[in-house]
Structure formats: structure tokens, C-alpha cells
Amino acid sequence: MSLTMQDLDAIEKVVGEQIEERTKNLPTRDEFFNKLKIQPAI
């Protein structure tokens, strides 16, 4: 069984949605570092 680009696009979309769903309650990187009162390494 081989995957087509359409298959890969569908997989990427599902994985992206799952990641977004699981991380939507997490603070952004800047919010996180502001709460810790430290400067992120750039």
C-alpha cells in the first residue's frame, strides 16, 4: 500500500487538528515566560 499526496495531506490535517485541540489551553511561549519572569533565549 502506498500513500498518495492526498492521503498525506489528510493525515497532516487530522494530526494538526489533534495537536491544536490538545494544546489550545496552553499559554503562548511569551505568556509562559512572562509568568516565570525570565527572558526566553532567542
C-alpha positions, -999 to 999 in steps of 0.1 A, spaced: 0 0 0 14 34 -9 3 67 2 -6 95 -22 -1 132 -16 -38 134 -9 -35 107 18 -6 125 33 -25 159 33 -54 142 50 -32 127 77 -14 160 82 -48 178 86 -60 153 112 -28 154 132 -27 192 131 -63 193 144 -55 169 172 -24 189 183 -44 221 182 -72 206 203 -47 193 229 -27 225 232 -54 252 229 -54 257 267 -17 261 270 -2 296 272 17 310 244 55 310 247 56 347 256 28 343 282 46 314 297 79 332 301 62 364 314 46 343 342 81 330 351 96 365 348 125 353 328 136 362 293 135 334 267 167 326 249 163 338 213 
